[in-house]
């Protein structure tokens, strides 16, 4: 989530998709448990949604 820290909010949704795909692939290979991958994806999505809500609030 470096893009969040540096302010590159526009690129975050694209990166979230890439990270989600990578986590799913890792879980499919059983390197990472599927629930762990899902939990991490969920946490990242929640951070993104909170960031977008904050950005929208500041814009109005």
Secondary structure, 3 states (H helix, E strand, C coil): CHHHHHCCHHHHHHHHHHHHHHHHHHHHCCCCCHHHHHHHHHHHHHHHHHHHHHHHHHHC
